[in-house]
Every structure is written in C-alpha cells, then in structure tokens.
Amino acid sequence: MDDDTLSHHEYDTEPFTAGELAAILNYRKAIEGFEDTFSETEAQDFTTVGVFGTAAVQDHLSDLANCLNSWFEALDAALAEMLTCTAEVTRYSTAASRFLKAETQTYHESRQRFEHAVTVFLLGRDTAPLLGNYPRFTTTLNLGQQCLDGPA
C-alpha cells in the first residue's frame, strides 16, 4: 500500500510491516465514510431531519450511533491485528503506535462532537459564542489566545 498519509507515522522509525499495512487496509475499509459523517455534525442537522417526524430523528440518531459502534469495533480489531507478537516481545511498532493514537484521537473527537450535538438538540440549547446557553464544542486549549478552541 503506497499511502502518503501513512508516511508521517513512519518518520524516523521502521516502516509499517506488511501485516500492519493489511490491518490498516482492513480498518480503513471498515470505517469508510465515517469520519466525514461526523466531521460536521451539529444539532441543527437533527432539526432538519425532524421535519419528517420524531421517528425519523430517532432512526437517524440510531444510525449514527451504530456507525460509531462500528468504528469502535474496527479500531478494536486494528489494535489486535497490529500487535507484533514474537518470542521476545508483544508490542506495537512505533509507526503502528503513532497510527493507532491518531486514529483513536479522531474517533474520540467524532464521538464527542456527536454526543455534544445530540445533547444540544435534545435539550433545545444554543451554542452561539456570546448569547448561547450551552457550552460550544471544544477540542483544544489555545493558551496564546486564552481560549478553548473548537474543531479546525
């Protein structure tokens, strides 16, 4: 697999093994489209679905929750598939560790974004910067600006 997006995980260390690359391919097939599904999830998305009734919103939320569960299972499978087992050691390579940490971070941010949007929608809250009555979704601390930043 020739993938420039993986090369930064291999920086200054051994490249991925054939087994690790196969596990990454399996993982990516299992989660295809999931990150895009959750990258822009906001409460008003559920309001739009709401014009079709309460059942439509419930079905939509259930579908999204099922996607997150499938993503979790795929990540869990990748954790198992990428483990290097030899007579001397059971560990992850440096490249595999970097990849798994990055993917786990993306999964957790997506899950938090979904849970935040659902909470805002179900409670009828507003997350506007100045007039909102519920905290905006944040992912990082910006010490220079003395603020909590949301997704980039």
N, C-alpha and C positions, 0 to 999 in steps of 0.2 A: 504494500500500500504506500503510494507516494502521496504524502499529505503535508503541505507546508504548515498547516495549523498544528501539527504534532511536533514539528522540529524544535520549537522553543522549549518543549518539555525535555528534549534530549541535550540541551545546551550544557556543555562542559561535563558530559557523562556518557555512558554507553548508550547506543541507540536501542530502541524497542526491539525485543526479540520477535520472532515470527509468531509465537504463541500470544504475546501481548498484543501484537497488531491484529491477530484474529479475534481476540477478546474485544478490542476496541471496535472492530468492524461489527461484531455481534451487538455490542452495546448501542452503537450509532443506528443500526437498523431497528433495534427495539424502541428507540426514543425518537425516531424520525418525525420532525414537525412539532414535538412537544415544547421545545424552548421557544419557538415562535408563537405557539399558542398562548404561553404565559407571559411573554415579554412585555405586552402592553395591556394586561388585564386590569381593568378599572371597574368600579361599581356601576358606572353608567352603562356598561356593556350588558349588565343583567337587567337594567331598566328597559333597554331596547328589546330584549327577549320577552320582557314582561307584557308587552302588548299582545302576546299570544296566550296569556293566562299564566296562572300560578304554576300549573303542571309543567308548562314549557320551561319556566325558570328552574324548577326543581330538577327536571331532566337535564338541563344544561349544566347546572352545578354538579349533578351526579356524574355527568360525562367528564367534566374537568377533574373531579376528584378521582375518577377511575384512571385518567391519564397520569395524574400524579402518582397513584399507586403503581401503575405500570412502570413509570420512570424509576421509582424507588426499587422495584424488583429488578429492573435492568441494571441499575447501579450496584445492587447487592450481588447480582450474578457476575458483573465485571470484577468486583472485589475478589470473588472466589476464583474466577478464571485467570486473573493476572497475578495471583500469588505464585511465587517461584519456590518450588519445593525440591530441595536436594538433600543429600545425606547429611550435609553440613549445616544447612540453614533453611529456614522458612521465612521469607521476607518478600517485600516488593522492591523492584529495581528503583533507582532514583527517578528515572523517566516515568515509570508507572505510578509512583507515588505522587509526582507532580500532576500528572494527568488526572488521577483519581481525586486529588484535593481540589483541583479546578472544577471538575465535573460535580463534585459534591457541593461546592460553593454555589454553582449555578442552580442546582436542584433546590437547595435551601432558599435561595433568593426568590426563585419562582414560586415555591410553596408559600413563603411569607407574603409575596405580592398577591397571590390568590386568596389567602386567608384574610389579608387586610381588606381586599376588595369585597369579599363576601360579608365581612363584619360591617363595613361602611354601608353596603347595600341593605342588609337586613335590619340595621338599626336606624336607617334613614339619616345618616350623618353626612356632614360636609367637611371636606378636607382642604378647602381653599386656604392659601397661606395666611391671610390676615383675618378673615371672618369665619373660618372653619371651626366646627365644634368637635372635631376628632383629629388626632394627630395624622399628619401626612406620612406616607410610606417612606422610610429612610433605609439606606444601605451602608452609608459610610459617615465617618466623622471628619469634618473639614476644620482642622484647628486654625488654619490661616484665616479663614472667613468666620470662625467661631460659630459654626452651624452644623446641623445634621443634613447631609445631602441625600437626595433620592437617587433613583437609578439614572445612569448617564444616558 
